[in-house]
Amino acid sequence: MTLPADLAVPAYGAGTLADVLPSAAAALGVPVERDGLPADPLGLTAALAGARKVAVLLVDGLGADLVRAHADLAPTLAALATPAGDLAAPCPSTTPVSLTSLGTGLPPGSHGVLGFVTAVPGEERTLNHVQWADDPDPRTWQPRPSVFERVAAAGVEVTAVAPYAFAGSGLTAAAYRGARYAGTVGAGDLAGRVLEALAAAPRTLVYGYTAELDLTGHVRGVDSPSWRAQLALVDLLVRQVVDGLPADAALLVTADHGMLDVPAATRLDLDAAPELTEGVRLLAGEPRARYVHTVPGAAGELLARWRELLADRAWVVGREEAVASGVFGRVDDALADRIGDVVALARGTWALTATEREPGPSRLVAYHGSLTATELAIPLLTARGRALV
C-alpha cells in the first residue's frame, strides 16, 4: 500500500533532525560514523566555518510552518539564517523518537526508540518513553553510542542543558549520554546556562532543550493566544542566547516536530469503536501514530478491518509493509517487534484517541506524530558570533 501523497518519508541522511548533531560535530572537526550515512549532510562545516563552539537549541513543537505563519511574533527567529532549508522530523514525529534520533544521529529503526509508547517485546506491557526511568535498562533498550559520547571522546567539552526533572531519566540516558547534564529551572536559566557552557572550554558542544511551547500547544492549541504568547517568549530566549554568543561560537535552533489542532469532528475514539478493538492485545503509539499489537492470529483480519473502517482517515499498513516503506529508516531485525502488527498514521487532522485507556492525552487540543508536512517540517536556523560574521 503506497504512502499517500499527503504523507512523506523522512529523507534520513539528507536533511532530517538526525543529521543535525553529526553535521555540527563535523563543523567542530569531529566527523561521526553512523551506519554509512554522510558525516555532514547539512553542510555545516562550511556554514559554520571557524566556529570552535556550537550550541544546538531544540524548541519542542516549533514546526517550520508555525514559525513562518507567525514571523511577526518571532522577529529574531525570522531573521536567522537557514543554511539547509527545512529539515524533517523522524517517524513517528514525536519527542522521544526525535530526541533519540538527534542524540544518536540515527533513524528510529536503528536506535530503537520507535514511538511515544511502544510495546516491550516478550512482556504484556508498554513503555512510555517520557515516563521511563530504568526499566528496561536504557543502555540495553537503546545500545547505540550517542554523538555526544563520540564528540567528548575527541576532547570537546559536551553539555546538555535541560530541565532538572529530566536528569537521570531513561530517555536522557538513551539520547544524551556522554554529555554533562546541566539542569534548568526556566527559560532565563536555560539561556544563562547555555552561554556559561559555551564559555567553559576552548572547544564546546552545547545542547539546550525547552518544552513550554509544545506543552502550551497541546493544552491550548497552536491557534490560541496562549501559544502565540509563548512563541514570543521563545523568541526572546533565542535573542538572549544570540546576543551573548562568544565571538567564535555558533547557534543552531531546531525542533523535534510541528503540530496541529484537532477539532472534535476529526477525533475517532477507539474505546467507543469495538469493531476496531476486537483482537487488540496492546494499543501503543499515540493518537496520530498508532501501533496495534494483536492477539495471535488476528493481525490479518484486524488490518483489513482497520483499513476498511478508517478509509482515508489514516494510512493503515502491517508491520512488514511499514518497515519496507522506509518511514523508520532501515529497521534492525531485533527492533522490529517494537512496531505494532498494525500501524496507523493519521491523515488530515484526524486523531485516533482512546478516552478510557488514555483520558489525559485524549483531552489535548493539538497533536503530532504522523507524516504530514505540518508535523514533519522543522527549522534549522543559525546565528554566528562576531568573529565568524
C-alpha positions as CSV (number, residue, x, y, z in Angstrom):
1,M,0.0,0.0,0.0
2,T,1.8,3.1,-1.2
3,L,2.2,6.1,1.1
4,P,-0.5,8.6,0.3
5,A,0.6,11.9,-1.3
6,D,-0.2,14.0,1.8
7,L,2.3,11.9,3.9
8,A,6.1,11.8,3.3
9,V,9.0,9.5,4.1
10,P,11.7,11.4,6.0
11,A,14.9,11.7,4.0
12,Y,17.3,10.2,6.5
13,G,20.9,11.2,5.8
14,A,19.8,14.0,3.5
15,G,18.1,16.6,5.8
16,T,16.5,15.3,8.9
17,L,16.8,16.0,12.6
18,A,19.1,13.0,12.9
19,D,21.6,14.9,10.7
20,V,22.0,18.0,13.0
21,L,24.5,16.8,15.6
22,P,26.7,14.9,13.1
23,S,26.9,18.0,10.9
24,A,27.6,20.1,14.0
25,A,30.3,17.7,15.1
26,A,31.9,17.8,11.6
27,A,32.0,21.6,11.9
28,L,34.0,21.1,15.1
29,G,36.4,18.8,13.3
30,V,34.9,15.5,14.7
31,P,33.3,13.6,11.8
32,V,31.0,10.8,13.2
33,E,30.4,7.5,11.6
34,R,26.8,6.5,11.6
35,D,26.0,3.3,9.6
36,G,27.2,4.8,6.3
37,L,25.1,8.0,6.4
38,P,27.0,11.1,5.4
39,A,29.1,12.9,8.0
40,D,27.9,16.4,7.2
41,P,24.8,16.3,5.0
42,L,23.7,19.8,6.1
43,G,27.0,21.4,5.0
44,L,27.7,23.0,8.4
45,T,31.4,22.7,8.1
46,A,31.2,25.5,5.5
47,A,28.2,27.3,7.0
48,L,29.9,27.5,10.5
49,A,33.5,27.9,9.3
50,G,35.8,28.9,12.1
51,A,33.4,28.0,14.9
52,R,35.1,26.4,17.9
53,K,31.9,26.4,20.0
54,V,28.5,25.2,18.8
55,A,25.2,25.4,20.7
56,V,22.1,23.4,19.4
57,L,18.9,24.7,20.9
58,L,15.9,22.4,20.4
59,V,12.5,24.1,20.9
60,D,9.9,21.4,21.4
61,G,7.0,21.8,19.0
62,L,8.5,24.6,16.9
63,G,7.3,23.5,13.5
64,A,8.7,25.3,10.5
65,D,5.2,26.2,9.2
66,L,4.3,27.7,12.5
67,V,7.5,29.9,12.6
68,R,6.6,31.2,9.1
69,A,3.0,31.8,9.9
70,H,3.9,33.9,13.0
71,A,7.1,35.7,11.9
72,D,5.7,38.9,13.3
73,L,5.7,37.4,16.8
74,A,9.2,35.9,16.4
75,P,11.4,38.6,14.7
76,T,14.7,37.0,16.0
77,L,13.8,33.6,14.6
78,A,12.6,35.1,11.3
79,A,15.9,36.9,10.9
80,L,18.2,33.9,11.4
81,A,19.9,32.3,8.5
82,T,18.6,29.0,7.1
83,P,21.7,27.2,5.7
84,A,19.9,23.9,4.8
85,G,16.3,24.9,4.5
86,D,13.6,23.0,6.4
87,L,14.6,19.6,7.9
88,A,12.3,16.7,8.6
89,A,11.4,15.1,11.9
90,P,11.7,11.3,12.1
91,C,8.8,8.9,12.2
92,P,6.8,9.0,14.3
93,S,7.1,12.7,14.6
94,T,7.1,12.7,18.4
95,T,9.5,13.9,21.1
96,P,11.1,10.7,22.4
97,V,11.8,9.4,18.9
98,S,13.1,12.8,17.7
99,L,15.4,13.4,20.7
100,T,17.0,10.0,20.4
101,S,17.5,10.5,16.6
102,L,19.1,13.8,17.4
103,G,21.3,12.4,20.1
104,T,22.4,9.3,18.2
105,G,22.4,10.7,14.6
106,L,20.4,7.7,13.6
107,P,16.9,6.9,12.2
108,P,14.5,5.3,14.7
109,G,14.8,1.9,13.1
110,S,18.5,1.9,14.1
111,H,18.3,3.2,17.7
112,G,15.0,1.5,18.7
113,V,13.0,4.3,20.3
114,L,10.2,3.9,17.9
115,G,7.3,5.7,19.4
116,F,5.9,7.8,22.3
117,V,4.6,4.5,23.7
118,T,5.8,1.1,22.4
119,A,5.3,-2.5,23.4
120,V,8.0,-4.2,25.4
121,P,8.5,-7.4,23.4
122,G,8.0,-10.6,25.3
123,E,6.1,-8.8,28.0
124,E,2.4,-7.9,28.3
125,R,3.1,-4.2,28.8
126,T,4.0,-1.0,27.1
127,L,6.8,1.6,27.7
128,N,6.0,5.3,27.8
129,H,9.4,6.8,26.9
130,V,8.7,10.1,28.6
131,Q,7.9,8.4,31.9
132,W,10.7,5.9,31.5
133,A,13.1,5.5,34.5
134,D,15.4,2.5,34.3
135,D,13.1,-0.5,33.2
136,P,14.1,-1.5,30.6
137,D,17.7,-0.6,31.1
138,P,18.3,2.4,28.8
139,R,21.6,1.1,27.7
140,T,20.1,-2.2,26.7
141,W,16.9,-0.7,25.1
142,Q,19.0,1.9,23.2
143,P,22.5,0.5,22.9
144,R,23.9,2.7,20.2
145,P,26.6,5.3,21.1
146,S,25.5,8.9,21.1
147,V,27.1,11.7,19.1
148,F,27.8,13.4,22.4
149,E,29.9,10.4,23.6
150,R,32.0,10.4,20.4
151,V,32.5,14.2,20.4
152,A,33.5,14.1,24.1
153,A,36.0,11.3,23.3
154,A,37.6,13.7,20.8
155,G,38.3,16.2,23.5
156,V,35.4,18.6,23.1
157,E,33.5,19.7,26.2
158,V,29.9,18.5,25.8
159,T,27.0,19.7,27.9
160,A,23.2,19.1,27.8
161,V,21.2,21.9,29.3
162,A,17.6,20.9,30.1
163,P,15.1,20.8,33.0
164,Y,16.1,19.2,36.2
165,A,13.1,17.0,36.1
166,F,14.6,15.0,33.2
167,A,18.0,14.4,34.8
168,G,18.6,10.7,35.2
169,S,15.5,9.7,33.2
170,G,15.6,6.7,30.8
171,L,15.1,9.0,27.8
172,T,18.0,11.2,28.9
173,A,20.3,8.2,29.2
174,A,19.2,6.9,25.8
175,A,19.5,10.2,23.9
176,Y,22.1,12.4,25.8
177,R,24.6,10.0,27.3
178,G,28.1,11.3,27.1
179,A,27.1,14.9,27.9
180,R,27.4,16.6,31.2
181,Y,23.9,17.4,32.3
182,A,23.2,20.9,33.5
183,G,19.7,21.2,35.0
184,T,17.5,24.3,34.5
185,V,14.5,25.9,36.3
186,G,13.2,28.1,33.5
187,A,13.8,29.9,30.2
188,G,16.2,32.5,31.7
189,D,18.2,29.8,33.4
190,L,18.4,27.9,30.1
191,A,19.8,30.9,28.3
192,G,22.3,31.6,31.1
193,R,23.5,28.0,31.4
194,V,23.9,27.6,27.6
195,L,26.1,30.7,27.5
196,E,28.0,29.5,30.5
197,A,28.6,26.1,29.0
198,L,29.8,27.7,25.7
199,A,32.4,29.7,27.6
200,A,33.6,26.8,29.7
201,A,36.3,25.4,27.4
202,P,38.1,26.3,24.1
203,R,36.0,23.8,22.2
204,T,32.4,23.1,23.2
205,L,29.3,21.4,22.0
206,V,26.2,22.5,24.0
207,Y,22.7,21.2,23.6
208,G,19.7,23.1,25.1
209,Y,16.1,22.0,25.3
210,T,12.9,23.8,26.1
211,A,9.4,22.2,26.3
212,E,7.0,25.0,27.1
213,L,5.9,25.8,23.6
214,D,4.9,22.2,22.9
215,L,3.0,21.9,26.2
216,T,1.1,25.1,25.5
217,G,0.2,23.9,22.1
218,H,-1.1,20.5,23.4
219,V,-3.2,22.1,26.1
220,R,-4.4,25.3,24.5
221,G,-3.9,24.7,20.8
222,V,-1.5,26.2,18.3
223,D,-4.2,28.7,17.2
224,S,-4.5,30.2,20.6
225,P,-3.4,33.5,22.3
226,S,-1.5,31.4,24.8
227,W,0.5,29.6,22.2
228,R,1.3,32.9,20.4
229,A,2.4,34.5,23.7
230,Q,4.7,31.5,24.3
231,L,6.2,31.8,20.9
232,A,7.1,35.4,21.6
233,L,8.8,34.2,24.8
234,V,10.8,31.6,22.8
235,D,11.9,34.4,20.5
236,L,13.1,36.4,23.5
237,L,15.0,33.3,24.8
238,V,16.7,32.9,21.4
239,R,17.6,36.6,21.3
240,Q,19.2,36.4,24.7
241,V,21.4,33.5,23.5
242,V,22.3,35.2,20.2
243,D,23.2,38.4,22.0
244,G,25.5,36.5,24.4
245,L,27.3,34.3,21.9
246,P,31.1,34.1,22.3
247,A,32.9,35.5,19.3
248,D,33.9,32.1,18.0
249,A,30.5,30.4,18.7
250,A,27.6,29.5,16.5
251,L,24.0,28.8,17.5
252,L,21.7,26.3,15.7
253,V,17.9,26.4,16.5
254,T,15.8,23.5,15.6
255,A,12.7,21.5,16.8
256,D,11.6,17.9,17.2
257,H,8.3,18.2,15.3
258,G,5.5,20.6,14.3
259,M,1.9,20.2,15.5
260,L,-1.7,20.8,14.5
261,D,-5.0,21.4,16.2
262,V,-7.5,18.5,16.0
263,P,-11.2,19.6,16.1
264,A,-13.9,17.4,17.7
265,A,-15.2,16.4,14.3
266,T,-12.0,14.6,13.3
267,R,-11.5,12.6,16.5
268,L,-12.3,8.9,16.5
269,D,-12.5,7.3,19.9
270,L,-11.2,3.8,19.7
271,D,-12.7,2.9,23.1
272,A,-16.1,3.6,21.6
273,A,-15.5,1.5,18.5
274,P,-15.4,-2.2,19.4
275,E,-15.1,-3.2,15.8
276,L,-11.7,-1.5,15.9
277,T,-10.5,-3.0,19.1
278,E,-11.6,-6.6,18.8
279,G,-8.5,-8.7,18.6
280,V,-6.2,-6.0,20.1
281,R,-3.8,-7.2,22.7
282,L,-1.9,-3.9,23.3
283,L,-2.6,-0.4,22.0
284,A,0.5,1.7,21.7
285,G,1.8,4.8,20.0
286,E,-0.4,8.0,20.3
287,P,-3.5,9.5,18.6
288,R,-1.8,10.4,15.3
289,A,0.6,7.4,15.2
290,R,-0.9,4.2,16.4
291,Y,0.7,0.8,16.9
292,V,-1.7,-2.1,17.4
293,H,-0.4,-5.4,18.7
294,T,-2.9,-8.2,18.2
295,V,-3.7,-11.5,19.8
296,P,-2.1,-14.4,18.0
297,G,-3.6,-15.0,14.5
298,A,-5.7,-11.8,14.4
299,A,-3.3,-9.4,12.6
300,G,-4.5,-10.0,9.1
301,E,-8.2,-9.7,9.9
302,L,-7.6,-6.6,12.1
303,L,-5.5,-4.9,9.4
304,A,-8.3,-5.4,6.9
305,R,-10.9,-4.1,9.3
306,W,-8.9,-1.0,10.2
307,R,-8.2,-0.3,6.5
308,E,-11.9,-0.6,5.7
309,L,-13.3,1.4,8.6
310,L,-10.7,4.1,8.7
311,A,-10.5,4.5,4.9
312,D,-8.9,7.9,4.1
313,R,-8.6,8.9,7.7
314,A,-5.2,7.1,8.2
315,W,-2.6,5.2,6.3
316,V,-3.0,1.7,7.7
317,V,-0.4,-1.0,7.0
318,G,1.0,-4.1,8.5
319,R,4.4,-4.1,10.3
320,E,6.3,-5.5,7.3
321,E,4.9,-3.0,4.9
322,A,5.6,-0.1,7.3
323,V,9.2,-1.2,7.6
324,A,9.6,-1.7,3.9
325,S,8.2,1.8,3.2
326,G,11.3,3.4,4.8
327,V,9.5,5.7,7.2
328,F,11.6,4.4,10.1
329,G,14.9,4.2,8.1
330,R,16.5,0.8,8.0
331,V,15.0,-1.2,10.8
332,D,17.3,-3.6,12.7
333,D,15.7,-7.1,12.9
334,A,16.0,-7.2,16.7
335,L,13.9,-4.0,17.0
336,A,11.1,-4.7,14.5
337,D,8.7,-6.2,17.0
338,R,8.5,-2.9,18.9
339,I,6.4,-1.7,16.0
340,G,2.8,-2.8,16.0
341,D,1.4,-5.7,14.0
342,V,-0.8,-2.9,12.5
343,V,0.4,0.7,12.0
344,A,-2.0,3.6,11.5
345,L,-0.6,7.1,10.7
346,A,-3.3,9.8,10.7
347,R,-4.1,11.9,7.7
348,G,-5.6,15.4,7.6
349,T,-6.5,16.5,11.1
350,W,-7.7,13.0,12.3
351,A,-6.7,11.6,15.7
352,L,-7.3,8.1,17.0
353,T,-8.0,8.8,20.6
354,A,-8.7,6.3,23.4
355,T,-10.8,8.2,26.0
356,E,-10.9,5.3,28.6
357,R,-7.4,4.0,28.3
358,E,-5.8,7.4,27.7
359,P,-8.1,10.0,29.2
360,G,-5.4,12.7,29.6
361,P,-4.0,12.6,26.1
362,S,-7.5,12.3,24.6
363,R,-8.4,15.7,26.0
364,L,-5.5,17.6,24.3
365,V,-6.2,20.2,21.7
366,A,-3.2,19.8,19.4
367,Y,-1.3,16.7,18.4
368,H,1.6,15.4,16.2
369,G,3.1,12.1,15.4
370,S,2.2,11.5,11.8
371,L,3.9,12.4,8.5
372,T,2.0,15.4,7.2
373,A,4.1,18.4,6.2
374,T,2.9,20.4,9.2
375,E,4.2,17.7,11.6
376,L,7.4,16.8,9.7
377,A,8.8,20.2,8.7
378,I,11.2,21.6,11.3
379,P,13.5,24.6,11.0
380,L,17.3,24.8,11.1
381,L,18.2,28.4,11.9
382,T,21.7,29.7,12.6
383,A,23.4,32.6,14.2
384,R,27.2,33.3,14.4
385,G,29.4,35.1,16.9
386,R,31.0,38.3,15.8
387,A,34.3,36.7,14.9
388,L,32.5,34.4,12.4
389,V,30.3,37.0,10.7
